[in-house]
Amino acid sequence: MRRLEDLRRFPFTDKKVERDRQLAAPDLGDMVAVPERDIVFVSASSGSTGVPTLSPFTKKDFDDFQNVESRQFWSVGMRPTDRYLHALNFSLFVGGPDVIGAQNLGALCIWGGTLPSERLLYIMKQFKPTITWTTPSYAWHLGEEALKHGIDPRSDLAIRKIIVAGEPGGSIPETRKAIEALWRADLYDFYGLSDIFGSCAGMCPEKEGLHLAEDNILLEVLDPETQEPVADGKPGEMVLTTLLKEARPMIRFRTGDIVTRLPEPCACGRTFSRFVVQGRIDDMIIVSGVNVFPSDIETVVRGHAGLTGEYRITVYEEERLLKFDVEVETAAGREHEAGALAKYVESEIKVRVGVRPKLVRAHPAGTLPRSTHKAKRLVDLRKS
Ligand SMILES: [Zn+2]
């Protein structure tokens, strides 16, 4: 490796390579580059196949990780005068320790974890935290739960900033604005993966894409088919290389996420690359040659006050062609408009995405299953 371009001659790694190397050389795998006595922390990610992969950190890796977290918290306006409620899972999950970054910044930290909603709302009411971090689905769910319990998140709670990660919602303006209105708070999207850091990139106050911690991580955006770099402004697979990690350096790690790198410098003055996350390659469906992401559908469904914002996409094959149905819910009191709202969703999807769903059904509010943490809104009948 002599020049930056030489990186392209290195092979890729991905989740499968990680898992295979771990199974081939128990327990930590042969991609670990330091003796075990230098490893101070491992997180584990379950993944769909059930074999958890471990992500090891040396003391220095862990400190670098928390410095990045501190900086990202600072970027969204966290200061030592803030009270921070960390509402991410602490069990094995790499997002758990992110709270240390907030603590190092000087904020008063409450290690909430995944408490039941009533308990979390009680803590929010009692101890008046000003910032919290959860998933977008859960932020939405918790706001609605609060209202059901007679608590108005806008006036009865002190939360003024919500950090979200784990799903694309935080980068979908319609979803972000709906959650912001529910809480009267600013919503910021962060992006992380267990293989590198709890959070590797985060929004700044401009809320236009996420700045990557480029002093720690190198970004390539590649065509998933040809593996050639795509131009800035065009979507491609995010491939990451760690620059400082000691315990398990990652070279050209294929994240499986489709992102677009924004070509313009950010108005905030930060010079690190910004990208927008479109969604997982695995969740992308190709209908009549058009790439469709659940996030495209979400943009439509969350952009109309007559709908609750909940949705479910069902994908299936009909006469060898891929089709998809969309189910939505009418907002309370708008049931009589179900037909018109379904038509609206259908034509908006056609306008925005370029293809029409086979069927759109509008159910009464509360029909579709609510998920609390990571929402599963795509049902693929081809896999069942
Ligand atoms: Zn910025």
Residues whose N, C-alpha, C, O or C-beta is under 5 A from the ligand:
A	BS01	ZN	C204 E206 C266 C268 R270
